[in-house]
Amino acid sequence: MDLIKKISSETGLSEEEILNRIDEKRKQSDMISEEGAAYLIAKELGISLLRKQERLNIASIIPGMQNVDIIGRMTRIAKKDFETEKAKGRLANVFLSDETGTARLVLWNDEIEKLDDLSEGDVVHIRGFVKEGLLGPEIRIGRYGSIVKSDEQITAVTAGRRYERSSIADLNEGDANEVKACLVHVFESNPFYEICPQCNGRVKEETNYKCDEHGNVEPAHALVVSGIIDDGTENMRFVSFGENAEKILGLKTGEARKAFMKKMDKKVIFENVQLGRELLFDGVVRRNKLYDRLEFILNNIKSVDVKKEIERLLVK
């Protein structure tokens, strides 16, 4: 691998030492490819491997990469309007796949116009950068990036998120499934985190609320709510963000924030939570490395449609 030779030449480490580091990095997460692990190691060693525009497979992208060049098929496009306490706008999530993996391209406001001449199923050429997202690496185009239709052929793509029904007991790390389960507990911890009011990207107090795209900002707030779901086979901790967190709380983000600021007591935020409800949860299983446990990261929450459940049983 050329990356290994480059890391070796710039650090003095032997190729065997670098391969050992790659193996150790991949043991931490089987979702990382060898190439992706090499980029992580290079970043840790202070080596820039992307001085020029460089074509990457989707499986190889990692947060922090700049000036990346990606070809992928748009398997799904989801657009929606959003509103926080400080701003409102439009958001598009574009799910991209190639022969190696799947990733999400996130577009904000005027950037969404770049999709006007594109459709689901199109192969596109993207130039941009990679940020850490709630569900893994996210591709952004920013001010200087681009997304255009490509004539290149992708002979096969990894399967998109279909969310096949599963029991909690059968879930494994990396699975994307739907479970029918009861909401049995919600942790009454602080549900707010700070975001950039212009792009909704995460910002933190320790960096003086600096957004990578918009500099230091006056932060808005978004919601994160966690708890426990149980389907009779097993229980699992879930984590929900944004609209899904609002569904759990029974409150919009602005309403939750006003209730908290009025009484300065986070308990008022959880007063409308209805425990014991049986719901359909779509999500992805991720390992929380800090606590070494599996968690269900929710992508959607739906009510149980009794008619559809009966039809499902009859088909079986």
Secondary structure in CASP SS format (residue, H / E / C, confidence):
PFRMAT SS
TARGET T0000
AUTHOR 0000-0000-0000
METHOD secondary structure of the structure
MODEL  1
M C 1.00
D H 1.00
L H 1.00
I H 1.00
K H 1.00
K H 1.00
I H 1.00
S H 1.00
S H 1.00
E H 1.00
T H 1.00
G C 1.00
L C 1.00
S C 1.00
E H 1.00
E H 1.00
E H 1.00
I H 1.00
L H 1.00
N H 1.00
R H 1.00
I H 1.00
D H 1.00
E H 1.00
K H 1.00
R H 1.00
K H 1.00
Q H 1.00
S C 1.00
D C 1.00
M C 1.00
I C 1.00
S C 1.00
E H 1.00
E H 1.00
G H 1.00
A H 1.00
A H 1.00
Y H 1.00
L H 1.00
I H 1.00
A H 1.00
K H 1.00
E H 1.00
L C 1.00
G C 1.00
I C 1.00
S C 1.00
L C 1.00
L C 1.00
R C 1.00
K C 1.00
Q C 1.00
E E 1.00
R E 1.00
L E 1.00
N C 1.00
I H 1.00
A H 1.00
S H 1.00
I C 1.00
I C 1.00
P C 1.00
G C 1.00
M C 1.00
Q C 1.00
N C 1.00
V E 1.00
D E 1.00
I E 1.00
I E 1.00
G E 1.00
R E 1.00
M E 1.00
T E 1.00
R E 1.00
I E 1.00
A E 1.00
K E 1.00
K E 1.00
D E 1.00
F E 1.00
E E 1.00
T C 1.00
E C 1.00
K C 1.00
A C 1.00
K E 1.00
G E 1.00
R E 1.00
L E 1.00
A E 1.00
N E 1.00
V E 1.00
F E 1.00
L E 1.00
S E 1.00
D C 1.00
E C 1.00
T C 1.00
G C 1.00
T E 1.00
A E 1.00
R E 1.00
L E 1.00
V E 1.00
L E 1.00
W E 1.00
N H 1.00
D H 1.00
E H 1.00
I H 1.00
E H 1.00
K H 1.00
L H 1.00
D C 1.00
D C 1.00
L C 1.00
S C 1.00
E C 1.00
G C 1.00
D C 1.00
V E 1.00
V E 1.00
H E 1.00
I E 1.00
R E 1.00
G E 1.00
F E 1.00
V E 1.00
K E 1.00
E E 1.00
G E 1.00
L C 1.00
L C 1.00
G E 1.00
P E 1.00
E E 1.00
I E 1.00
R E 1.00
I C 1.00
G C 1.00
R C 1.00
Y C 1.00
G C 1.00
S E 1.00
I E 1.00
V E 1.00
K E 1.00
S C 1.00
D C 1.00
E C 1.00
Q C 1.00
I C 1.00
T C 1.00
A C 1.00
V C 1.00
T C 1.00
A C 1.00
G C 1.00
R C 1.00
R C 1.00
Y C 1.00
E E 1.00
R E 1.00
S C 1.00
S C 1.00
I H 1.00
A H 1.00
D H 1.00
L C 1.00
N C 1.00
E C 1.00
G C 1.00
D C 1.00
A E 1.00
N E 1.00
E E 1.00
V E 1.00
K E 1.00
A E 1.00
C E 1.00
L E 1.00
V E 1.00
H E 1.00
V E 1.00
F C 1.00
E C 1.00
S C 1.00
N C 1.00
P C 1.00
F E 1.00
Y E 1.00
E E 1.00
I E 1.00
C C 1.00
P C 1.00
Q C 1.00
C C 1.00
N C 1.00
G C 1.00
R E 1.00
V C 1.00
K C 1.00
E H 1.00
E H 1.00
T H 1.00
N C 1.00
Y C 1.00
K E 1.00
C E 1.00
D C 1.00
E C 1.00
H C 1.00
G E 1.00
N E 1.00
V C 1.00
E C 1.00
P C 1.00
A E 1.00
H E 1.00
A E 1.00
L E 1.00
V E 1.00
V E 1.00
S E 1.00
G E 1.00
I E 1.00
I E 1.00
D E 1.00
D C 1.00
G C 1.00
T C 1.00
E C 1.00
N E 1.00
M E 1.00
R E 1.00
F E 1.00
V E 1.00
S E 1.00
F E 1.00
G H 1.00
E H 1.00
N H 1.00
A H 1.00
E H 1.00
K H 1.00
I H 1.00
L H 1.00
G C 1.00
L C 1.00
K C 1.00
T H 1.00
G H 1.00
E H 1.00
A H 1.00
R H 1.00
K H 1.00
A H 1.00
F H 1.00
M H 1.00
K H 1.00
K H 1.00
M C 1.00
D C 1.00
K H 1.00
K H 1.00
V H 1.00
I H 1.00
F H 1.00
E C 1.00
N C 1.00
V C 1.00
Q C 1.00
L C 1.00
G C 1.00
R C 1.00
E E 1.00
L E 1.00
L E 1.00
F E 1.00
D E 1.00
G E 1.00
V E 1.00
V E 1.00
R E 1.00
R E 1.00
N E 1.00
K C 1.00
L C 1.00
Y C 1.00
D C 1.00
R E 1.00
L E 1.00
E E 1.00
F E 1.00
I E 1.00
L E 1.00
N E 1.00
N E 1.00
I E 1.00
K E 1.00
S E 1.00
V C 1.00
D C 1.00
V H 1.00
K H 1.00
K H 1.00
E H 1.00
I H 1.00
E H 1.00
R H 1.00
L H 1.00
L H 1.00
V H 1.00
K C 1.00
END
